[in-house]
Amino acid sequence: MEKKLVGKVTHYFPKISVAVVEVEDEIKLGDKISIEGKTTNFEQIVESMQIEHKPIEVARRGEIIGLKVKDRVRENDFIYKIIE
């Protein structure tokens, strides 16, 4: 299993479970990701991403996206794409 850094969490909205992510490499719906930080460590499949409340299927480097997450994340957590 290989991991590739694809983004960093800049904010988290706990009520709606959405992380604001600064994208560093392409992320697509269906990708398996790992979110890791000092106290964060879980994997999930990307099921929902948005830019300014509009659903997207692909996020590219330099974009700021909202990413639906299944667990709490924190600012400065890193997001890795899992390549199997």
Order of alpha helices (4+ residues) and beta strands (2+ residues): beta-beta-beta-beta-beta-beta-beta-beta-beta-beta
